[in-house]
Amino acid sequence: MKSTPSTELHFSGKYAETHAQAYFEKHHDGFWRKRSDWRDKHVAR
């Protein structure tokens, strides 16, 4: 099975795994944040 190569973007270096995890937890903490995050994603479609 082939592994998919990761894409390195010019801004990728400033976001560490811990930053990404904190962002994810922030946007999934509590009902209203989940709802707001869901709405933002669907408006962007």
Backbone as a chain_set.jsonl record, in Angstrom:
{"seq": "MKSTPSTELHFSGKYAETHAQAYFEKHHDGFWRKRSDWRDKHVAR", "coords": {"N": [[0.842, -1.177, 0.0], [0.599, 2.167, -0.872], [1.95, 5.114, 0.597], [0.529, 8.298, 1.15], [1.984, 11.233, 0.034], [2.757, 14.059, 2.067], [1.607, 17.414, 1.805], [3.471, 20.295, 1.707], [2.955, 23.441, 2.698], [3.46, 27.029, 2.387], [2.811, 28.24, 4.805], [2.645, 26.205, 6.605], [4.628, 25.529, 8.458], [4.381, 27.139, 10.735], [2.366, 26.109, 12.273], [2.102, 23.878, 14.701], [1.621, 20.457, 15.83], [0.451, 20.539, 18.379], [-0.77, 23.058, 18.365], [-2.687, 22.691, 16.364], [-4.248, 20.707, 17.572], [-5.244, 22.088, 19.818], [-6.784, 24.036, 18.52], [-8.682, 22.399, 17.26], [-9.954, 21.263, 19.533], [-10.987, 23.579, 20.698], [-12.946, 24.329, 18.854], [-14.742, 22.298, 19.123], [-15.803, 22.271, 21.615], [-18.367, 22.171, 23.607], [-21.894, 22.744, 23.031], [-22.792, 25.119, 21.603], [-20.485, 26.08, 20.347], [-19.869, 23.923, 18.679], [-22.11, 23.99, 17.052], [-21.849, 26.521, 15.844], [-19.429, 26.161, 14.474], [-20.188, 24.111, 12.714], [-22.132, 25.496, 11.232], [-20.552, 27.516, 10.018], [-18.899, 25.942, 8.359], [-20.788, 24.89, 6.591], [-21.892, 27.131, 5.403], [-19.765, 28.012, 3.959], [-19.67, 26.239, 1.882]], "CA": [[0.0, 0.0, 0.0], [1.396, 3.391, -0.974], [1.623, 6.19, 1.533], [0.272, 9.557, 0.465], [2.949, 12.257, 0.453], [2.113, 15.234, 2.644], [1.841, 18.648, 1.081], [4.09, 21.319, 2.535], [2.557, 24.771, 2.262], [4.358, 28.059, 2.91], [2.447, 28.606, 6.174], [2.52, 24.986, 7.408], [5.641, 25.466, 9.5], [4.04, 27.871, 11.961], [1.329, 25.39, 12.992], [2.563, 22.609, 15.251], [0.565, 19.504, 16.172], [-0.244, 21.011, 19.588], [-1.626, 24.175, 17.956], [-3.812, 22.115, 15.635], [-5.103, 20.013, 18.539], [-5.925, 23.121, 20.608], [-7.786, 24.629, 17.634], [-9.739, 21.398, 17.106], [-10.694, 21.171, 20.792], [-11.717, 24.832, 20.88], [-14.109, 24.352, 17.971], [-15.632, 21.19, 19.451], [-16.028, 22.361, 23.049], [-19.686, 22.684, 23.928], [-22.927, 22.712, 21.997], [-22.869, 26.318, 20.761], [-19.29, 26.144, 19.482], [-20.034, 22.911, 17.632], [-23.141, 24.488, 16.127], [-21.26, 27.626, 15.096], [-18.441, 25.585, 13.574], [-20.956, 23.415, 11.686], [-22.745, 26.513, 10.371], [-19.485, 28.136, 9.218], [-18.473, 25.006, 7.324], [-21.83, 24.718, 5.591], [-22.041, 28.403, 4.683], [-18.627, 28.094, 3.045], [-19.863, 25.319, 0.742]], "C": [[0.887, 1.24, 0.0], [0.981, 4.394, 0.093], [1.471, 7.482, 0.739], [1.277, 10.592, 0.948], [2.209, 13.475, 1.013], [2.493, 16.471, 1.833], [2.384, 19.681, 2.05], [3.736, 22.682, 1.957], [3.434, 25.82, 2.933], [4.029, 28.455, 4.352], [2.371, 27.403, 7.109], [3.48, 24.957, 8.597], [5.259, 26.159, 10.791], [2.952, 27.183, 12.783], [1.834, 24.015, 13.421], [1.359, 21.715, 15.552], [-0.222, 19.973, 17.393], [-1.179, 22.167, 19.263], [-2.873, 23.655, 17.242], [-4.783, 21.421, 16.588], [-5.882, 21.009, 19.386], [-7.033, 23.775, 19.786], [-8.979, 23.685, 17.474], [-10.599, 21.328, 18.371], [-11.52, 22.419, 21.045], [-13.01, 24.824, 20.073], [-15.077, 23.196, 18.211], [-15.928, 21.142, 20.944], [-17.4, 22.988, 23.308], [-20.618, 22.742, 22.732], [-22.868, 23.905, 21.062], [-21.651, 26.477, 19.874], [-19.373, 25.125, 18.361], [-21.028, 23.392, 16.583], [-22.588, 25.608, 15.253], [-20.247, 27.112, 14.07], [-19.129, 24.871, 12.416], [-21.553, 24.416, 10.7], [-21.691, 27.146, 9.464], [-19.048, 27.229, 8.077], [-19.511, 24.872, 6.225], [-22.111, 26.002, 4.815], [-20.934, 28.517, 3.632], [-18.798, 27.201, 1.816], [-20.489, 26.007, -0.387]], "O": [[1.823, 1.337, 0.793], [-0.195, 4.501, 0.441], [2.198, 7.722, -0.225], [1.408, 10.807, 2.153], [1.165, 13.869, 0.494], [3.576, 16.543, 1.252], [1.799, 19.908, 3.11], [4.168, 23.032, 0.858], [4.083, 25.533, 3.939], [4.903, 28.963, 5.055], [2.064, 27.564, 8.29], [3.145, 24.4, 9.642], [5.77, 25.798, 11.851], [2.646, 27.633, 13.887], [1.973, 23.107, 12.601], [0.217, 22.172, 15.527], [-1.443, 19.818, 17.433], [-2.27, 22.251, 19.827], [-3.981, 24.128, 17.492], [-5.998, 21.534, 16.431], [-7.065, 20.797, 19.649], [-8.114, 24.041, 20.313], [-10.133, 24.108, 17.543], [-11.827, 21.333, 18.29], [-12.638, 22.328, 21.553], [-14.051, 25.265, 20.559], [-16.124, 23.125, 17.567], [-16.266, 20.085, 21.477], [-17.555, 24.207, 23.231], [-20.185, 22.784, 21.581], [-22.891, 23.73, 19.844], [-21.772, 26.965, 18.75], [-18.997, 25.413, 17.224], [-20.816, 23.223, 15.383], [-22.837, 25.634, 14.048], [-20.218, 27.58, 12.931], [-18.71, 25.005, 11.267], [-21.492, 24.217, 9.486], [-21.921, 27.294, 8.264], [-18.85, 27.692, 6.954], [-19.16, 24.754, 5.051], [-22.534, 25.936, 3.661], [-21.151, 29.056, 2.547], [-18.122, 27.406, 0.808], [-20.727, 25.395, -1.428]]}, "num_chains": 1, "name": "protein.A"}
